[in-house]
């Protein structure tokens, strides 16, 4: 009668030890990994809109900023991989992204200027750097991740 109770207790202790080891290992693994950046459109719109010049802020509504960001993400999503880059990453030049957004804006009867779209996209790039989604390789920006924080 005592033996079944002892076996059940040993099994429970064994399950607990195994669970503790597995959970502990995963906690250590996750602690050593950098968190994956997450692009939140609403957060991006607010972040970008706060940093635009007064001229651009006067001309573009938050909805306009959101639409520009959505179209720029579409441009990034349709970019072809650059086979000459080491990792085969997709590369979109600033001028190409502005041209893409302006073409979509023209089709939607929006009268944004290249300067306005360019400023929004420059702030979007800064946002992407801040959240760790991209890193700047331009020498004038230090060639590394942005130092600003959200």
BALOBA-1460 file (C-alpha; in Angstrom, 3 decimals):
// residues 150
<rec num="1" residu="x" x="0.000" y="0.000" z="0.000"/>
<rec num="2" residu="x" x="2.880" y="2.347" z="0.641"/>
<rec num="3" residu="x" x="4.649" y="1.407" z="-2.595"/>
<rec num="4" residu="x" x="2.038" y="2.939" z="-4.985"/>
<rec num="5" residu="x" x="2.120" y="6.227" z="-3.046"/>
<rec num="6" residu="x" x="5.919" y="6.328" z="-3.188"/>
<rec num="7" residu="x" x="5.885" y="5.572" z="-6.946"/>
<rec num="8" residu="x" x="3.324" y="8.306" z="-7.603"/>
<rec num="9" residu="x" x="5.359" y="10.765" z="-5.539"/>
<rec num="10" residu="x" x="8.578" y="9.814" z="-7.382"/>
<rec num="11" residu="x" x="6.810" y="10.183" z="-10.750"/>
<rec num="12" residu="x" x="5.508" y="13.614" z="-9.756"/>
<rec num="13" residu="x" x="8.972" y="14.707" z="-8.636"/>
<rec num="14" residu="x" x="10.454" y="13.329" z="-11.873"/>
<rec num="15" residu="x" x="7.933" y="15.224" z="-14.040"/>
<rec num="16" residu="x" x="8.602" y="18.407" z="-12.068"/>
<rec num="17" residu="x" x="12.386" y="18.069" z="-12.479"/>
<rec num="18" residu="x" x="12.077" y="17.447" z="-16.221"/>
<rec num="19" residu="x" x="9.705" y="20.404" z="-16.631"/>
<rec num="20" residu="x" x="11.994" y="22.663" z="-14.578"/>
<rec num="21" residu="x" x="15.020" y="21.701" z="-16.672"/>
<rec num="22" residu="x" x="13.197" y="22.254" z="-19.976"/>
<rec num="23" residu="x" x="11.688" y="25.560" z="-18.877"/>
<rec num="24" residu="x" x="15.009" y="26.728" z="-17.453"/>
<rec num="25" residu="x" x="16.842" y="25.858" z="-20.673"/>
<rec num="26" residu="x" x="14.287" y="27.778" z="-22.760"/>
<rec num="27" residu="x" x="14.466" y="30.804" z="-20.456"/>
<rec num="28" residu="x" x="18.250" y="30.917" z="-20.852"/>
<rec num="29" residu="x" x="17.982" y="30.477" z="-24.651"/>
<rec num="30" residu="x" x="15.384" y="33.231" z="-25.002"/>
<rec num="31" residu="x" x="17.352" y="35.520" z="-22.701"/>
<rec num="32" residu="x" x="20.406" y="35.187" z="-24.964"/>
<rec num="33" residu="x" x="18.462" y="35.971" z="-28.149"/>
<rec num="34" residu="x" x="17.750" y="39.525" z="-29.195"/>
<rec num="35" residu="x" x="14.043" y="40.264" z="-29.379"/>
<rec num="36" residu="x" x="12.656" y="40.330" z="-32.903"/>
<rec num="37" residu="x" x="11.665" y="43.812" z="-34.050"/>
<rec num="38" residu="x" x="7.973" y="44.283" z="-34.645"/>
<rec num="39" residu="x" x="6.659" y="46.941" z="-37.018"/>
<rec num="40" residu="x" x="3.443" y="48.376" z="-35.638"/>
<rec num="41" residu="x" x="1.842" y="50.672" z="-38.227"/>
<rec num="42" residu="x" x="-0.054" y="52.799" z="-35.697"/>
<rec num="43" residu="x" x="3.086" y="53.253" z="-33.597"/>
<rec num="44" residu="x" x="5.112" y="54.029" z="-36.722"/>
<rec num="45" residu="x" x="2.607" y="56.647" z="-37.904"/>
<rec num="46" residu="x" x="2.668" y="58.386" z="-34.522"/>
<rec num="47" residu="x" x="6.475" y="58.190" z="-34.281"/>
<rec num="48" residu="x" x="7.033" y="59.476" z="-37.820"/>
<rec num="49" residu="x" x="4.375" y="62.208" z="-37.571"/>
<rec num="50" residu="x" x="5.985" y="63.580" z="-34.385"/>
<rec num="51" residu="x" x="9.291" y="64.064" z="-36.183"/>
<rec num="52" residu="x" x="8.153" y="65.671" z="-39.435"/>
<rec num="53" residu="x" x="8.891" y="69.307" z="-40.153"/>
<rec num="54" residu="x" x="6.133" y="71.856" z="-39.615"/>
<rec num="55" residu="x" x="5.694" y="72.305" z="-43.371"/>
<rec num="56" residu="x" x="5.115" y="68.614" z="-43.946"/>
<rec num="57" residu="x" x="2.931" y="68.272" z="-40.856"/>
<rec num="58" residu="x" x="0.759" y="71.129" z="-42.136"/>
<rec num="59" residu="x" x="0.355" y="69.423" z="-45.520"/>
<rec num="60" residu="x" x="-0.089" y="65.781" z="-44.489"/>
<rec num="61" residu="x" x="-2.642" y="64.311" z="-42.114"/>
<rec num="62" residu="x" x="-1.838" y="61.274" z="-39.964"/>
<rec num="63" residu="x" x="-3.933" y="59.247" z="-42.442"/>
<rec num="64" residu="x" x="-1.708" y="60.533" z="-45.262"/>
<rec num="65" residu="x" x="1.401" y="59.513" z="-43.304"/>
<rec num="66" residu="x" x="-0.116" y="56.085" z="-42.711"/>
<rec num="67" residu="x" x="-0.890" y="55.662" z="-46.396"/>
<rec num="68" residu="x" x="2.639" y="56.670" z="-47.374"/>
<rec num="69" residu="x" x="4.046" y="54.154" z="-44.902"/>
<rec num="70" residu="x" x="1.754" y="51.406" z="-46.201"/>
<rec num="71" residu="x" x="2.774" y="52.060" z="-49.812"/>
<rec num="72" residu="x" x="6.448" y="52.167" z="-48.868"/>
<rec num="73" residu="x" x="6.074" y="48.783" z="-47.155"/>
<rec num="74" residu="x" x="4.450" y="47.499" z="-50.333"/>
<rec num="75" residu="x" x="7.469" y="48.806" z="-52.259"/>
<rec num="76" residu="x" x="9.811" y="46.987" z="-49.877"/>
<rec num="77" residu="x" x="7.778" y="43.781" z="-50.114"/>
<rec num="78" residu="x" x="7.953" y="43.754" z="-53.911"/>
<rec num="79" residu="x" x="11.690" y="44.508" z="-54.081"/>
<rec num="80" residu="x" x="13.785" y="41.905" z="-55.831"/>
<rec num="81" residu="x" x="16.762" y="40.405" z="-53.997"/>
<rec num="82" residu="x" x="20.133" y="41.943" z="-54.854"/>
<rec num="83" residu="x" x="22.191" y="38.972" z="-55.976"/>
<rec num="84" residu="x" x="25.405" y="40.982" z="-55.638"/>
<rec num="85" residu="x" x="24.942" y="41.574" z="-51.901"/>
<rec num="86" residu="x" x="26.444" y="38.992" z="-49.515"/>
<rec num="87" residu="x" x="23.128" y="37.841" z="-48.068"/>
<rec num="88" residu="x" x="21.065" y="38.451" z="-51.185"/>
<rec num="89" residu="x" x="19.088" y="41.131" z="-49.332"/>
<rec num="90" residu="x" x="16.556" y="43.283" z="-51.106"/>
<rec num="91" residu="x" x="17.807" y="46.810" z="-51.592"/>
<rec num="92" residu="x" x="15.477" y="49.727" z="-52.309"/>
<rec num="93" residu="x" x="17.056" y="53.073" z="-53.047"/>
<rec num="94" residu="x" x="15.391" y="56.132" z="-51.508"/>
<rec num="95" residu="x" x="14.577" y="57.584" z="-54.921"/>
<rec num="96" residu="x" x="12.904" y="54.347" z="-56.006"/>
<rec num="97" residu="x" x="10.740" y="54.235" z="-52.885"/>
<rec num="98" residu="x" x="9.702" y="57.874" z="-53.328"/>
<rec num="99" residu="x" x="8.893" y="57.239" z="-56.994"/>
<rec num="100" residu="x" x="6.830" y="54.149" z="-56.071"/>
<rec num="101" residu="x" x="4.807" y="56.056" z="-53.460"/>
<rec num="102" residu="x" x="4.316" y="59.038" z="-55.758"/>
<rec num="103" residu="x" x="3.058" y="56.765" z="-58.541"/>
<rec num="104" residu="x" x="0.545" y="55.190" z="-56.150"/>
<rec num="105" residu="x" x="-0.402" y="58.651" z="-54.862"/>
<rec num="106" residu="x" x="-0.971" y="59.949" z="-58.381"/>
<rec num="107" residu="x" x="-3.238" y="56.995" z="-59.176"/>
<rec num="108" residu="x" x="-5.167" y="57.740" z="-55.950"/>
<rec num="109" residu="x" x="-5.426" y="61.456" z="-56.832"/>
<rec num="110" residu="x" x="-3.200" y="62.570" z="-53.941"/>
<rec num="111" residu="x" x="-1.126" y="65.698" z="-54.532"/>
<rec num="112" residu="x" x="1.886" y="64.997" z="-52.363"/>
<rec num="113" residu="x" x="5.308" y="66.268" z="-53.348"/>
<rec num="114" residu="x" x="8.478" y="64.249" z="-53.591"/>
<rec num="115" residu="x" x="9.938" y="66.277" z="-50.725"/>
<rec num="116" residu="x" x="6.997" y="65.450" z="-48.462"/>
<rec num="117" residu="x" x="7.107" y="61.749" z="-49.278"/>
<rec num="118" residu="x" x="10.906" y="61.748" z="-48.968"/>
<rec num="119" residu="x" x="10.749" y="63.248" z="-45.488"/>
<rec num="120" residu="x" x="8.155" y="60.701" z="-44.346"/>
<rec num="121" residu="x" x="10.270" y="57.853" z="-45.735"/>
<rec num="122" residu="x" x="13.425" y="59.237" z="-44.097"/>
<rec num="123" residu="x" x="11.625" y="59.243" z="-40.746"/>
<rec num="124" residu="x" x="10.312" y="55.740" z="-41.458"/>
<rec num="125" residu="x" x="13.891" y="54.579" z="-41.983"/>
<rec num="126" residu="x" x="14.863" y="56.182" z="-38.674"/>
<rec num="127" residu="x" x="11.948" y="54.376" z="-36.992"/>
<rec num="128" residu="x" x="13.021" y="51.054" z="-38.510"/>
<rec num="129" residu="x" x="16.565" y="51.660" z="-37.235"/>
<rec num="130" residu="x" x="15.304" y="52.494" z="-33.749"/>
<rec num="131" residu="x" x="13.235" y="49.311" z="-33.455"/>
<rec num="132" residu="x" x="16.162" y="47.284" z="-34.800"/>
<rec num="133" residu="x" x="14.518" y="46.198" z="-38.046"/>
<rec num="134" residu="x" x="17.237" y="47.711" z="-40.257"/>
<rec num="135" residu="x" x="20.635" y="49.206" z="-39.837"/>
<rec num="136" residu="x" x="22.076" y="52.178" z="-41.639"/>
<rec num="137" residu="x" x="25.105" y="51.598" z="-43.767"/>
<rec num="138" residu="x" x="25.535" y="55.195" z="-44.808"/>
<rec num="139" residu="x" x="28.797" y="56.780" z="-43.605"/>
<rec num="140" residu="x" x="27.094" y="60.030" z="-42.561"/>
<rec num="141" residu="x" x="24.940" y="58.038" z="-40.092"/>
<rec num="142" residu="x" x="27.855" y="56.173" z="-38.547"/>
<rec num="143" residu="x" x="27.269" y="52.948" z="-40.456"/>
<rec num="144" residu="x" x="25.558" y="51.257" z="-37.521"/>
<rec num="145" residu="x" x="22.260" y="51.053" z="-35.704"/>
<rec num="146" residu="x" x="20.531" y="54.217" z="-34.618"/>
<rec num="147" residu="x" x="21.302" y="55.459" z="-31.153"/>
<rec num="148" residu="x" x="17.898" y="57.064" z="-30.571"/>
<rec num="149" residu="x" x="15.275" y="55.206" z="-28.635"/>
<rec num="150" residu="x" x="11.512" y="55.090" z="-28.911"/>
